[in-house]
């Protein structure tokens, strides 16, 4: 979740995933709801 809030990539757990499993070009989205409104980051 912190990654979707613009956490530093090099310090994120996402950077620790092997590139064979999760390519750097992959898109990460966070779906959440605030005050009954659906938001995707």
Secondary structure, 3 states (H helix, E strand, C coil): CHHHHCCCHHHCHHHHCCCCCCCCCCCCCCEEEECCEEEEC
